[in-house]
Amino acid sequence: MKRNLLFLAIALLLVPAPARSSDHADPITLPVLESGLTDLHAFPEDDQMIVVLATRRALTAPPPYQLDPYEYAIHMDLHSQMSYENAEDRARYGGTIVQPEGITPDVTIKIRLNNDATLKEKSFEGLSNPGSVRLWAGVKDDPFIFPRFFERNAIVMVLSIPFSAFPAGQQDWLLWGTTTRLEDGVQIDHVGRSNRTQLARFDFLNTLPPSQHAAAIKEKNTSRERIMKLLMDCIPPAANLYQTVFTFRHYDYVPDVMIFTKRYPVGFPNGRQLSDDVAMLTCQQGDCPLIEASYADTKQWPRATRSDKPFGDEFPYLADPWPAKPSQPTASGPGMMCMMCMMLVMAVPVVLVVIIVWLFIRCRRKRA
């Protein structure tokens, strides 16, 4: 019992938090907001594949930004075998990846940006005739359909890739995006299927390649099941919260990539069009935090189901940015309120451990 008590106390103090995940509406503690990816879109337009990778949520400030330390990349797996027979996988992810541990990029597009968000460098690996690829980079209206980010901008990279640049007859793609810190070559963020690494239970996937995702989820599940069992025995209310936020579902053991196929009509979860309401579409498959937050963020009813600005009909398709606003001034030093908050935050772990110990002593006596 003492071992279990210590295990739970440490586990709850170090419980995985959504702080490192990105994708969009979640809090992040990455070095700077410019390193946090927000969106990945992929859809066909005539004989072209359009891919949009976005970073820097809730942007209102004018340049310069802190973009120079990072390299952004779009990766595509063209070889992994897909199956579309499982209706649940089709509805939730767009299909089934037969061998998820075999995912590797056949195409990699690397992008570096100047601090004014214009293109600095680009490289294409795995595409034939890369000179036919169009690439636009800069600030645009944030395309995410979510009230918190209305009248906000994002830094976007938009590509138009001829389907002829891929192997003849190519029908299936797996896509994901990454941010890499140039000083040490470390991957610090990841985006694949919309509203995935944003969820707290998947925060650890941001630094891993997709080939390791399924195994990492299984490994994490072992410790989280132990925590869940102990909480169910002794602190049922905490178990309910833990289950909602951190435990894995039966459908979670798949890599965080976007499936895009020509075999079926395109629209999330088969790729993602700019107009796809992913908050509602992911909620229909079991992940609803975005829907709840969309109601909490605004008094508008019914909730918004389209972007705050119309999209364009021509490349690069996204709406013009909102006018820049000066950054809000910050205090020159910590005031009394800030110091009190810091003291409170430092005291919370101690209080939490005391409560856990007391509850487990009480639980053990009840069992006896």
Secondary structure, 3 states (H helix, E strand, C coil): CHHHHHHHHHHHHCCCCCCCCCCCCCCCCCCCHHHCEEEEEEEEECCEEEEEEEEEEEECCCCCCCCCCEEEEEEEECCCCEECCCHHHHHHHCCEECCHHHCCCCEEEEEEECCCCCEEEEEEECCCCHHHCEEEEEEEECCCCCHHHCCCEEEEEEEEEEHHHCCCCCCEEEEEEEEEECCCCEEEEEECCCCCCCCHHHHHHHHCCHHHHHHHHHHHHHHHHHHHHHHHHHCHHHHHHHHHHCCCCCCCCCCCCEEEECCCCCECCECECCCCCHHHHHHCCCCCHHHHHHHHCCCCCCCCCCCCCCCCCCCCCCCCCCCCCCCCCCCCCCCHHHHHHHHHHHHHHHHHHHHHHHHHHHHHHHHC
